[in-house]
Amino acid sequence: MAGAGPPHTIDYYTPSDDGSYVAYGVSPGGSGESLMRILDTTTRRNTAEIIDRAEFGDYIGWRPDGRSFFYNRLQAAPPNSPPSEKYLRSRVYLHVVGTDPAKDVPAFGFGVSPHVRLEPADIPWIMTAPESRHVLGIVQHGVQNEVTVYVAPLDSVAAPDTPWRKVCDVEDEVTGVALRGDDLYLMSHKSAPRFKVIHTRASKPDLGRAD
């Protein structure tokens, strides 16, 4: 609306698997400093919560219940810190629609789990997939194409001691992943200049015996 403040841009959007809700990010004046909102598709109205520091909203993983999701949230930077500081030590949180984001539980990321070691500049996110009882914890190392991938049972994530299991690391030269049920596919260029797709099981990943 004219005269209603600066224009806002939509930075990303991800619907729940059943289409009940859409998590989306908006930023004033195209700033890129996204505020996440949640649209109830039945009422066509936003829910009450607003989640700030949600600039990596492309990495939203809805859970099967259609009312909760994993998302990356930047840490609150200390006062007078350099602008780049806010991008360090980010974490993935679990949010339930209709609850206070300040009470969201950390699920993956810097300092969250003793089974997962991240550097401050690493970017963590969680991938979910319809009809899969597992999730992938993916770590992007800055602008490097190769990622580190972990897997854990869906119902264990955000518990005090989620049993994350490493699937691959940077030396495995994996640049893409896909999860379908218990089938885990990874795209790698290790010993394959034109890349290759390898397959293993999310319930028992083993790249040494992958087909």
C-alpha positions in Angstrom: 0.0 0.0 0.0 1.2 3.5 -0.8 2.4 5.4 2.2 2.4 2.4 4.4 6.2 2.3 4.9 9.0 0.8 2.8 8.2 -1.9 0.3 8.8 -5.5 1.4 10.2 -8.3 -0.7 9.5 -12.0 -0.3 12.9 -13.8 0.1 11.7 -17.4 0.3 8.7 -19.6 1.0 8.3 -23.3 1.9 4.9 -25.0 2.3 4.2 -27.8 4.7 3.8 -31.2 3.0 0.0 -31.1 3.5 -0.3 -27.5 2.4 -1.8 -26.3 5.7 0.9 -23.7 6.3 3.5 -21.8 4.4 6.7 -20.5 6.1 8.0 -17.4 4.2 10.5 -14.6 4.7 10.0 -11.0 4.0 12.5 -8.1 4.3 11.9 -4.4 4.3 13.3 -2.4 1.4 15.0 -5.5 -0.1 17.5 -5.5 2.8 17.7 -9.3 2.9 17.3 -9.2 6.7 14.4 -11.7 6.7 11.6 -11.9 9.1 9.9 -15.3 8.9 6.1 -15.4 9.0 3.8 -18.4 8.8 0.6 -18.3 6.7 -2.4 -20.4 7.6 -3.7 -21.4 4.2 -7.2 -22.2 5.6 -7.8 -18.8 7.1 -5.4 -17.0 4.7 -4.0 -15.1 7.7 -0.6 -15.1 9.3 -0.1 -16.8 12.6 1.0 -14.5 15.5 4.7 -15.4 15.6 7.4 -13.5 13.8 10.9 -15.0 13.7 13.8 -12.7 13.2 17.4 -13.5 12.1 15.9 -16.1 9.7 18.0 -15.2 6.6 18.7 -18.8 5.5 15.0 -19.7 5.1 15.6 -21.7 2.0 16.6 -24.5 4.4 13.3 -25.2 6.0 12.4 -28.8 6.8 8.8 -29.5 7.7 8.0 -32.5 9.9 5.2 -35.0 8.9 2.8 -33.4 11.4 2.5 -30.3 9.2 2.7 -28.0 12.2 6.4 -28.0 13.0 9.6 -27.4 11.1 13.4 -27.1 11.4 15.0 -23.8 10.3 18.3 -22.1 10.5 18.5 -19.0 12.7 21.4 -16.6 13.1 22.8 -15.9 16.5 22.1 -12.4 18.0 25.3 -10.5 17.4 26.9 -8.6 20.4 26.5 -4.8 20.4 29.0 -3.0 18.2 30.3 -6.2 16.6 31.3 -6.2 12.9 28.4 -7.0 10.5 29.9 -10.3 9.6 29.6 -11.5 13.2 26.0 -12.4 12.9 26.7 -15.1 10.3 28.9 -17.1 12.7 27.8 -20.0 15.0 24.3 -20.3 13.5 22.0 -23.1 14.6 19.0 -25.1 13.4 15.9 -24.8 15.7 12.6 -26.7 15.9 9.6 -24.5 15.8 6.0 -25.5 16.4 3.4 -23.3 14.7 1.6 -21.1 17.3 4.3 -21.1 19.9 6.8 -18.5 21.0 10.0 -18.6 18.8 12.0 -17.5 21.9 11.4 -21.0 23.3 12.4 -22.9 20.2 14.7 -25.8 20.9 18.1 -26.0 19.1 18.3 -29.2 17.1 21.6 -29.0 15.1 24.5 -26.7 14.6 27.4 -25.0 16.4 27.8 -26.4 19.9 24.5 -28.3 19.9 25.6 -31.9 19.9 28.8 -33.7 21.0 28.5 -35.9 17.9 28.7 -33.0 15.5 31.7 -30.6 15.3 31.2 -27.3 13.4 33.4 -24.4 12.7 32.0 -20.9 13.5 31.5 -20.1 9.8 29.8 -23.3 8.9 26.1 -23.2 7.9 24.0 -26.0 9.3 20.5 -27.1 8.1 18.2 -30.1 8.4 16.6 -31.8 5.4 13.4 -33.8 5.9 11.6 -35.9 3.3 8.0 -37.2 3.1 7.6 -40.8 4.2 11.1 -40.9 5.7 11.7 -41.8 9.3 15.1 -40.1 9.1 16.5 -36.6 8.6 19.8 -35.3 7.3 21.9 -32.8 9.1 23.9 -31.0 6.4 26.8 -28.7 7.0 27.9 -26.2 4.4 31.5 -25.0 4.8 31.2 -21.4 3.7 31.2 -21.2 -0.1 32.8 -24.6 -0.5 30.7 -26.9 -2.7 31.5 -30.1 -0.8 29.3 -30.7 2.3 29.4 -32.8 5.4 26.3 -34.9 6.0 24.9 -36.6 9.1 21.8 -38.7 9.6 19.5 -39.3 12.6 16.0 -40.8 13.3 13.4 -38.1 12.8 11.8 -38.6 16.2 15.1 -38.2 18.0 16.0 -34.8 16.7 16.0 -31.9 19.2 16.2 -34.5 22.0 19.0 -34.0 24.6 21.3 -36.5 22.8 20.3 -37.0 19.2 22.3 -39.9 17.8 23.7 -38.1 14.8 25.8 -40.4 12.5 28.2 -39.1 10.0 27.5 -40.2 6.4 30.2 -38.3 4.6 32.8 -35.5 5.0 34.5 -33.0 2.8 37.0 -35.6 1.5 34.2 -37.7 0.1 33.5 -34.7 -2.3 29.7 -34.9 -2.0 28.0 -31.8 -3.4 24.3 -32.9 -3.4 22.0 -35.2 -1.5 18.4 -36.6 -1.7 16.4 -38.6 0.7 13.5 -40.9 -0.2 12.2 -43.1 2.6 15.3 -45.1 3.6 17.1 -44.5 0.3 19.9 -42.0 0.5 21.4 -40.7 -2.7 24.6 -38.6 -2.8 26.2 -36.9 -5.8 30.0 -36.9 -5.6 32.9 -36.0 -7.9 35.5 -38.2 -6.0 37.3 -40.1 -8.7 34.6 -39.0 -11.1 35.3 -35.8 -13.0 31.8 -35.9 -14.5 30.2 -36.8 -11.1 28.5 -39.9 -10.0 25.4 -40.7 -7.9 25.8 -43.3 -5.2 23.2 -45.0 -3.0 23.1 -46.1 0.6 20.6 -46.6 3.3 19.7 -43.8 5.8 19.2 -46.4 8.5 22.7 -47.8 8.0 24.8 -45.5 5.8 28.0 -47.0 4.5 29.8 -45.2 1.6 32.4 -48.0 1.5 29.7 -50.4 0.3 27.4 -47.9 -1.5 26.2 -48.9 -5.0 
